[in-house]
Amino acid sequence: MEEIKQHFEFISFQHNLREHEFAVLWEMIQGKTTEEICIKLGYARSTIEKYQTTIYEKLNIGGRRELARWVLEKVLTLQKQTLYIHQSYLYDRHYPQASSR
């Protein structure tokens, strides 16, 4: 889970999300409701809703349903990248002479 969080921290940096916006985004990614986010982060509901609107604008998505689709796309991309790295590593270990050419 930490690798996924780091991946989304990097993505949030690319989209100019501020630290508190990322904190809200991370809770949303984990499926927390607005009320649960308010309690966990200690912000008023109106503040969380403002951050959510800003997050949607910065990520160019329309709401939670699109956020879920966006997150799935990013996680699948991360998994593909990780799989490729592992496959390359195993190939290099199995065929060391091929990688040194």
N, C-alpha and C positions, 0 to 999 in steps of 0.2 A: 504494500500500500504506500510505503514511503517513496518508492520509485515513481509511482503514479502521481503522488503529490508534487514531487520535484518537477515532473514533466509539466504539470499544470501551472506551477510557479513560473517556469520558463515561458510558457504560452501567455500567461497573464502579463509578464514583463513585456513581451512582444506587442501586446495590445494596450500597453500603458495603464494597466489596472494598478491602483494604489494598494498599499498593504491591507487596509481595512476592506477594500472591495474584494481582494483575493480571499480574505478570511470568510467573507459572506459567500463568495463563489464556491469555496471548498466545502462549506456546510451544505450548500444547495446540491453540489455534486454528490454528496453522501445521502441525499434524499430528505434532508431536514425541511420542515415546514418553516414558514416565515416566523411563526410564534416560537418554535424551537430555537431558531437562530437568534431571535431577540433575547431569549433567556440565556443561551450559551455565551453570547458575545456581550450581553449587557447593554444593548442599544434599544432605543424606542422603536416601535413598529414603523413609524413614519421614516425613521432614519434607514432602517433595513430596506424598506420599499424604495427609497430614493437610491440606495446603493444598487439594488437589483435592477432598477431602470437604467442606471449608468452602465452596469455590467452588460445588459442586453444591447445597449447602444454601442459600446466599445467592441463587443464581439459580433455586432451586426446580426443579432438573432432576435426573434419576436417574442419569446417567453419561455416558460419552463419546458414545454413540450419540445421546442426547438433546441433548448439547452441540452435536454437528454440526448437528442440525436447528435448534437455537436460533440458532447462528451464521448459517446460511443464511437464516433468517428476518430476522435483523438486517441482513445485507448486502443482501438484496433490498429491505428498507425504505429503507435508505440510498440505493440506486440509484434507487428511485422518487422519493425526495425530490430527489436531484440532477437527475434528468431533468425534474422539474417546474420546478425553478429555471431550468434551461437553456431550457426551452420558454417560460417567462414572460419571460426576458431577450430571447429572439429575437422574441417577439411584440411586446414593448415597443419594440424597435429597428425592427421592420417597420411597426408601427402606433403611432407615438409620440403621436398625438393621442388615441387611445383610452385610453391609460394616464393621461393628464393630466385626465381628466374627474372 
